[in-house]
Structures are given as C-alpha cells and as structure tokens.
Amino acid sequence: MSNMSVPKEQQTAYQRWEMSAFSQPDGATHSNQAKKKPPDASAAKISEAFESIRKEAYSKGMQEGFAVGLAKAKEYAEDDRQRFSQLAAAFEGALVAADEKIEESILALALDIAKAMLKSKLNVDREAILPVVKEAMHYLPYVQKPARIFVHHEDARILREQLGDELSEQVWLIQEDNNIERGGCLVETGANQIDATNAMRWKRISEALAQSNDWLLP
C-alpha cells in the first residue's frame, strides 16, 4: 500500500511489478480462467455408450438364454411325454393281458360250473333225453333205413314210454348202448349220423367259446 504514494518514476522494478499484479482488472482474471481448458466431455459419452451397450448385451443375453432354456424345456418335455406314452402303452398292454387272463379264467370256471350243473340235471331229470333225441332227429335232412337211435338202457325205457308210437311210425328203432352216457344219444340212418352224446355236445360248446374243456374231466 506504501508503494501507491511513491511516484511511478521513483519506484523500483519490483514495486512497479507488485502494483501491476494487484491492480489488474477483474476482466483479466476471468480472461485467464477462460483460457483454462474445459473438462473433456468424451469420457462421459464413452461411459454412457458403454452403459448402453452393456444394457443391450444384457437384454440380448437374457433373450437368447430364455430361448435356449425354452427349447431345452420343450426337448425335456417331449422326452418325458414319449416316456410317459411308452409307460402308458406298456401299462395298457399289461391290463389287456391281465383282462384276457381273467376272462379266460372266468370263462373256464363258468364252463366247469355249467358242466357240473348239467351232469346233476341229467342224473335227476329222467326225461332229459327227450329234447336231445328230438333235436338230433331234426338235423337229419331225411330218414333213410335203417334208422336207429342208440341210447343208455335207462333212457331207452323213457323213449319207449314217451315216444314209442311216434318213433315206430317214422320207422325208428331204439337200441340200447350202455357205453353212451345217460342224457345223450347217437342217431344213425343209412346215409347220416348225428353224434349227440354228452361229450360231443359239450365239445361243440367249448370250441364255440374257444375253450378246451373236456366233458369227462371233473
């Protein structure tokens, strides 16, 4: 401050510099600050671009990952579906086989029961031979002599009692054969033979049901 009272021509060089430094106008200071290089904006742009790329890559990666995961899930689902279909088919086949075995067993049991009931009926019903003989005669296209009916001796007696006159008129002869079981008969003419024995009639029934069930077996 003391330098300001000293004339300029009498001031030393340092004093003149000092005064000049402190007496610069405000505009000079701002001018110096303006000359300073502003911060580089490219770093912020790079950071912003990098963040945008990162987000885009993340989104794309998520989409691709989802697509791959969905494809794998479909592949696994298809494998599971095929395995399930195979198991279902195998299970259905096992059920069918089991049903067939059960049906066969039930049918065989039904035939055994029917056979036992029929044998009991033949032993109890004295006239069971009558419809059997009539049915056998019905299958013959015509009667050619000799015309004979072979039956068990007990059934022969029933036939003579119930159908004797009718059979005689049609030239039928009743012949006893104890090798024929009661309830069955063998009808013969000169050209035809009808086997209506119990064993043969039962065989026809069994074969019609695709079974092998012997009448003689218990």
CORRAMO-V375837 format. One record per residue. N is the residue number from 1. SS is DSSP state (2 for helix, 1 for strand, 0 for the rest). Layout:
((N SS) (N SS))
//
This chain:
((1 0) (2 2) (3 2) (4 2) (5 2) (6 0) (7 0) (8 2) (9 2) (10 2) (11 0) (12 0) (13 2) (14 2) (15 2) (16 2) (17 2) (18 2) (19 2) (20 2) (21 2) (22 2) (23 0) (24 0) (25 0) (26 2) (27 2) (28 2) (29 2) (30 2) (31 2) (32 2) (33 2) (34 2) (35 2) (36 0) (37 0) (38 0) (39 0) (40 0) (41 0) (42 2) (43 2) (44 2) (45 2) (46 2) (47 2) (48 2) (49 2) (50 2) (51 2) (52 2) (53 2) (54 2) (55 2) (56 2) (57 2) (58 2) (59 2) (60 2) (61 2) (62 2) (63 2) (64 2) (65 2) (66 2) (67 2) (68 2) (69 2) (70 2) (71 2) (72 2) (73 2) (74 2) (75 2) (76 2) (77 2) (78 2) (79 2) (80 2) (81 2) (82 2) (83 2) (84 2) (85 2) (86 2) (87 2) (88 2) (89 2) (90 2) (91 2) (92 2) (93 2) (94 2) (95 2) (96 2) (97 2) (98 2) (99 2) (100 2) (101 2) (102 2) (103 2) (104 2) (105 2) (106 2) (107 2) (108 2) (109 2) (110 2) (111 2) (112 2) (113 2) (114 2) (115 2) (116 2) (117 2) (118 2) (119 2) (120 2) (121 2) (122 2) (123 2) (124 2) (125 0) (126 0) (127 0) (128 2) (129 2) (130 2) (131 2) (132 2) (133 2) (134 2) (135 2) (136 2) (137 2) (138 2) (139 0) (140 0) (141 0) (142 0) (143 0) (144 0) (145 0) (146 0) (147 1) (148 1) (149 1) (150 1) (151 1) (152 0) (153 2) (154 2) (155 2) (156 2) (157 2) (158 2) (159 2) (160 2) (161 2) (162 2) (163 2) (164 2) (165 2) (166 2) (167 2) (168 2) (169 2) (170 0) (171 0) (172 1) (173 1) (174 1) (175 1) (176 1) (177 0) (178 0) (179 0) (180 0) (181 0) (182 0) (183 0) (184 0) (185 1) (186 1) (187 1) (188 1) (189 0) (190 0) (191 0) (192 0) (193 1) (194 1) (195 1) (196 1) (197 0) (198 2) (199 2) (200 2) (201 2) (202 2) (203 2) (204 2) (205 2) (206 2) (207 2) (208 2) (209 0) (210 0) (211 0) (212 0) (213 0) (214 0) (215 0) (216 0) (217 0) (218 0))
//
